[in-house]
Amino acid sequence: MSDFLRPDGPRIIAIANQKGGVGKTTTTINLAAAMVECGLRVLVVDLDPQGNASTGLGIEATDRELTTYDLLVEDADLKDVIRATDIEDLCIIPATVDLSSADIELFTNEKRSFLLHDALRQTAMDEYEWDYVLIDCPPSLNLLTVNAMVAAHSVLVPLQSEFFALEGVTQLMLTIREVRQSANPNLRIEGVVLTMYDRRNNLSQQVELDARENLGDLVFRTKIPRNVRVSEAPSYAQPVLQYDSNSLGAKAYRALAEEILNKHHKIAA
């Protein structure tokens, strides 16, 4: 059961954009790995039925006996759903396709929008001493994404450098506003990070210009480049920081982590 009077726990960031293929999962696992490099303890919550964050951190589908579905729908214990990864101080609550039915199964639950919030604020979280919890959201604005936003302190938005990129962000911002008004008044936008950026491409530069004109300081200075090593890393079940530590992609995610940690006044161990 949640204890709303307990001291502040980890900072919880939902990585969300209802558009698919924008780099949500890639950003989640690599930002987590970069934060761990800074001496922090991080938990990834895979809230996408595709389970790509779980695969990308080396948790095979056959090894996902208990998942976020069990945490939300079956009220499973935290200790039973949290899995260690090959990276020290980085753990994950994995997901499977079972999660795709959660919207329907939770529809009649009066607390359906607060289930993840309560799960991540129970006193059992204290023993793990997480600094950050990163939630990899599904590519839709469904009940799972709403759960993530109700649970989170902030929302990080990956924005692919392509045509119509900002159109989807408008709807996402409206959803964030609705959640803030109805369930989580303290929810903030962590920032917008440009992904798959090609500085040689006029389109990428134009998207960046439009994003900065429309969203101002919400757009991070760091841009995640279109980088083959970033694309290859998931097939080896590794963050790019492990797969090729000196690649442009790895350096970019380190820079993004540094921006975020500096904003939060976190000091590396």
WOFENMO-V774015 format. One line per field, one symbol per residue. ss: DSSP state (a for helix, b for strand, c for the rest). burial: I if it has 24 or more other ideal C-beta (glycine too) atoms within 12 Angstrom, else O. Layout:
ss=???
burial=???
This chain:
ss=cbccccccccbbbbbccccccccaaaaaaaaaaaaaaccccbbbbbcccccaaaaaccccaaaccccaaaaacccccaaaabbbcccccbbbbcccaaaaaaaaacccccccccaaaaaccbaaaaaacccbbbbbccccccaaaaaaaaaccbbbbbbbccccaaaaaaaaaaaaaaaaaacccccbbbbbbbbbbccccaaaaaaaaaaaaaaaaabbbbbbbccaaaaaaaaacccaaaaccccaaaaaaaaaaaaaaaacccccc
burial=OOOOOOOOIIIIIIIIIIIOOIIIIIIIIIIIIIIIIIOIIIIIIIIIIIIIIIIIIIIOOOOIOIIIIIIIIOOOOIOOIIIOIOIOIIIIIIIIOIIIOIIOOIOOOOOIIIIIIIIIIIOIIOOIOIIIIIIIIIIIIIIIIIIIIIIIIIIIIIIIIIOOIIOIIOOIIOIIOOIOOOIIOOIIIIIIIIIIIOOOOOOIOOIIOIIOOOIOOIIIOIIIIIIOIIIOIIOOIIIIIIIOOOIIIIIIIIIIIIIIIOOIOOOOO
